[in-house]
Amino acid sequence: MSTILGKDEQKIKEATFTTDLILFWFKANYVLTNKRVTGHTPNTLLGLIPLGKVQIAQPLKTIASVITSTNFSFLRFIIGVVFFILGLTTVGSSIFGGIILLIIGVINILNCFTATFVITNNAGISTSNKISILEKSKVIAFTNEVNTIIADL
């Protein structure tokens, strides 16, 4: 990721995270500088179709906290199960359609566990960024670095 640095701005840490277990080529990129946190996370429809990205650029002086959590998305799990069952029932009549539904179902079931890091500003507004559960240790290291820099301000 190419981040344009401002006057007297220096990169402290750059992190790239996989956002999805199945679509491992979808990457979230974040950069911590001595003045701000910038980055982006890709958006997907049904966990499969890319639909742009969410970008952030947050000055460090306005960040109140950065936290990391793990989540289980019950809605994504239910959607995955529904698509999986629909795929199983339609494989007999339409093999191609059934396989597509099965794939969408499996992708949603596998991605119902996510790691999330949340940036909260001084006004209490939070921005959450979902990352693959396998990248949890990298997310924790990045948030610890951001919190250390914030504490030193």
MOVEN-V631219 format. One record per residue. N is the residue number from 1. PSI is psi in whole degrees, -180 to 180 (NA if undefined). NEAR is the number of other ideal C-beta (glycine too) atoms within 10 Angstrom. Layout:
n=(N N)
psi=(PSI PSI)
near=(NEAR NEAR)
//
This chain:
n=(1 2 3 4 5 6 7 8 9 10 11 12 13 14 15 16 17 18 19 20 21 22 23 24 25 26 27 28 29 30 31 32 33 34 35 36 37 38 39 40 41 42 43 44 45 46 47 48 49 50 51 52 53 54 55 56 57 58 59 60 61 62 63 64 65 66 67 68 69 70 71 72 73 74 75 76 77 78 79 80 81 82 83 84 85 86 87 88 89 90 91 92 93 94 95 96 97 98 99 100 101 102 103 104 105 106 107 108 109 110 111 112 113 114 115 116 117 118 119 120 121 122 123 124 125 126 127 128 129 130 131 132 133 134 135 136 137 138 139 140 141 142 143 144 145 146 147 148 149 150 151 152 153)
psi=(136 112 127 121 143 -176 131 22 137 140 135 -45 141 134 139 127 145 130 -12 138 -41 -48 66 -15 -10 115 143 133 132 144 130 123 -180 -3 -22 171 126 160 -176 153 133 147 148 153 126 23 15 -41 121 134 52 -155 159 124 145 150 101 118 141 -32 -19 1 123 -42 159 123 160 140 166 143 151 120 103 -38 -44 -38 -47 -44 -43 -44 -42 -48 -38 -46 -42 -40 -42 -39 -24 -7 -36 -39 -36 97 -47 -48 -40 -40 -40 -46 -40 -44 -45 -41 -47 -41 -45 -37 -44 -26 18 -17 126 155 143 138 138 127 121 128 179 -20 -4 7 130 144 119 148 116 137 155 142 -26 -17 14 -43 -36 -38 -42 -43 -41 -45 -35 -40 -44 -45 -35 -44 -41 -41 -30 -9 NA)
near=(13 5 17 6 14 9 5 7 13 8 11 16 14 14 20 13 23 17 23 21 16 15 18 11 10 18 17 24 17 25 19 23 19 14 18 19 24 19 24 17 20 17 13 16 8 14 23 15 10 12 9 9 14 14 9 14 11 17 12 17 11 13 20 13 14 22 13 18 12 12 14 10 15 9 9 20 15 13 18 22 14 14 22 19 13 16 20 13 11 17 15 8 8 12 10 9 13 17 13 15 21 18 15 21 22 16 21 24 18 16 23 19 17 22 22 16 22 14 22 17 15 10 8 7 10 12 16 15 20 18 25 23 19 13 20 19 10 16 24 13 13 23 20 12 16 23 15 11 19 15 7 8 9)
//
